Amino acid sequence: MLEAVEGVTKNSRAELEENMDSPEKIFDALEHEIRINQLAVGYFAAFEPDYFKNQGRWFEAYVYHADSAQYARKQIGSPNHDYFNSIWYKKGISLDKGEIGFLSDPYFDDSVVSGTYSSFVVPIFDRQNRKVGVFGVDLNISWLDYTLRFDMDNVKKEFLEDKALIGPGGEILFSIQIIDSKGNRITGTDSLDLNILKSEQINVFNGFGTKDLKGTPYYVQSKQIANTGWSIVVFQHYFLMFTWGLYLAIVIAICMCVGGLVIFFFMRLSIHRAIKPLGYLSDSAQQVAKGNFDTILPSFTSKDEITQLRDSFDTMQNSLKGYVEQLKETTASKATIESELNVAHNIQMSMLPKSFPPYPNRNDIELYGSLTPAKAVGGDLYDFFINDEKLFFCIGDVSGKGVPASLVMAVSRTLFRNVSAHTVEPSHIVKTMNAAISEGNDNNMFVTLFVGILDLKTGRLRYCNAGHDAPYINKSLLPCEPNLPVGVLPGMSFCEQETMMETGSTIFLYTDGLTEAMNAKRELFGEQRITDIISAFTGSTQELIETMAAAVHEFVGDTEQSDDLTMLAIRYTQQNK
């Protein structure tokens, strides 16, 4: 209804603004509009002070219904009717041209016909687009009563079968009230006393909430009417809210229970049918897990995921059967290889001196050696023998590990024995071994080798180092020329060196498995630890090697051995008479 009044007022204002040349034209325009729009009580146009000079400070043209068939004109602006101080004028003159008009609170006016009116106002603009006054229409609030009664009848028919909206204790169950900007009741569907709210200082005109009005709980919801200071407030007694809500909740609860039971029954039946084939597959899988690879799997006619799972089980069953057969063959082969490696290990160890002390009847020499391969067989070697009162000894490290290195080690040890039987020159021994190993060395394997010959009568030590770690003599390293390892290049010449060993002197030889022993932190054992142990040691050669081995094992801890570990200690104890 407010939108209809707004449209009519804007259209009427347009006609009025075209006829503001004189007061007579203004009255004519207002009368024309009231004849068209019978809803209005009257139309008025109030102008700014002294707009018409001959009319004085106040000029408010007013056209209204004198009776059912006649219209009356009157200029009602005067000191007694100073509209400049009226709320409707102040609000109207403050609006811009594009803004929606303003509906005032009801007010009493006796300027023409005594009564309570509500005015819808908009500003007036002249041809220069200047704001010069306010145009409006007076409305009678009786149309609100009619509208509310109509709406209340619909509420009764829909919810309460046209019965009175009165509770069991005589309280009002449902009420619609229209409230002005000051909280006063303009009209309503009943006589609900809003003074109750004011006396209890309860604000019911802001959103939705529960209010207790003198012991009666109401749900109150309010809505601001746009472009007015009015509010529509709906009061609903808790009985009205919860009676129908309770019925609805009971119906929903029953439907949910029945629906839940039906869904549970059908889901249980469906799940049972769906997982029944899985039980058959589970039984078959258990038989396969026990080793019965020929177990017959169940067959299904459906083409769903269960059938795909059954086919996957069948593929897995056949694959497991093949894998087991292959594993048996691999295990048998591995057992054969391990057996052969054990035999090779025993053969390799038997080639090395293993009885200590090796010369218990001699008082001029003390020896002890040990070899710990990283794998079943390794590439380290050491050897010694006495011929013509001379001690021939060597220590070597073949490149690589495992079976290939063990074969080269066996060849190297055999060559050392054979060549040493015909010469007393370490350089010649190394040169001859280099020629033999270099020939046909397609795998490019080589041997770091240290060969020494100790004259047990004089203590003269002649030696040749072919790329091996320099040994310790007493507490310092033995000076060694940097020769290439054996097997790198054929036709190589090797330098020979010599020194004198005093009675009680000890020479300690080792492979890089000692210095490069690594712990969990990837730290190397290193030469410094060897030097520290030798410098502080005064025991036998066997005790020296055992002490060194214990230090290495303590250093590496549980870390796996990465290289062969070989040590040889020789002490020249006494010159023969």
JOZIHU-V377544 format. One record per backbone hydrogen bond with DSSP energy under -1.0 kcal/mol. CO is the residue of the C=O (numbers start at 1). NH is the residue of the N-H. Records with the same first field share a line. If there is no record, write none. Layout:
BEGIN
CO=NH / NH
END
This chain:
BEGIN
1=5
2=6
3=7
4=8
5=9
6=10
7=11
8=12
9=13
10=14
11=15
12=16
13=17
16=19
22=26
23=27
24=28
25=29
26=30
27=31
28=32
29=33
30=34
31=35
32=36
33=37
41=65
42=138
43=63
44=136
45=61
46=134
48=51
52=55
59=47
60=76
61=45
62=74
63=43
64=72
70=66 / 67
72=64
74=62
81=78 / 83
82=85
83=86
86=90
87=91
88=92
89=93
92=95
102=121
107=117
109=115
115=109
117=107
118=139
119=104
120=137
121=102
122=135
124=132 / 133
126=129
130=126
132=48
133=124
134=46
135=122
136=44
137=120
138=41
139=118
140=143
141=144 / 145
142=146
143=147
144=148
145=149
146=150
147=151
148=152
149=153
150=154
151=155
152=156
153=157
154=158
155=159
156=160 / 162
160=163
164=166
165=173
167=170
171=167
173=237
175=235
176=189
177=233
178=186 / 187
179=231
180=183
184=180
187=178
193=196
194=198
195=199
196=200
197=202
207=222
209=220
211=218
213=216
216=213
217=238
218=211
219=236
220=209
221=234
223=232
225=228
227=103
230=225
231=179
232=223
233=177
234=221
235=175
236=219
237=241
238=242
239=243
241=245
242=246
243=247
244=248
245=249
246=250
247=251
248=252
249=253
250=254
251=255
252=256
253=257
254=258
255=259
256=260
257=261
258=262
259=263
260=264
261=265
262=266
263=267
264=268
265=269
266=270
267=271
268=272
269=273
270=274
271=275
272=276
275=279
276=280
277=281
278=282
279=283
280=284
281=285
282=286
283=287
284=288
285=289
286=290
287=292
288=291
291=293
292=295
304=308
305=309
306=310
307=311
308=312
309=313
310=314
311=315
312=316
313=317
314=318
315=319
316=320
317=321
318=322
319=323
320=324
321=325
322=326
323=327
324=328
325=329
326=330
327=331
328=332
329=333
330=334
331=335
332=336
333=337
334=338
335=339
336=340
337=341
338=342
339=343
340=344
341=345
342=346
343=347
344=348
345=349
346=350
349=352
359=362
366=571
368=569
370=567
372=565
379=398
381=396
383=394
385=392
389=456
390=387
391=454
392=385
393=452
394=383
395=450
396=381
397=448
402=406
403=407
404=408
405=409
406=410
407=411
408=412
409=413
410=414
411=415
412=416
413=417
414=418
415=419
416=420
419=422
425=429
426=430
427=431
428=432
429=433
430=434
431=435
432=436
433=437
434=438
435=439
438=441
440=442
441=444
446=399
447=486
448=397
449=466
450=395
451=464
452=393
453=462
454=391
455=459
459=501
460=455
461=499
462=453
463=497
464=451
466=449
471=478
472=508
473=476
476=473
481=483
485=488
486=447
497=463
499=461
502=505
505=572
506=474
507=570
508=472
509=568
511=514
512=516
514=517
515=526
517=525
519=522
523=519
527=531
528=532
529=533
530=534
531=535
532=536
534=537
540=544
541=545
542=546
543=547
544=548
545=549
546=550
547=551
548=552
549=553
550=554
551=555
552=556
553=557
556=559
565=372
566=511
567=370
568=509
569=368
570=507
571=366
572=504
END
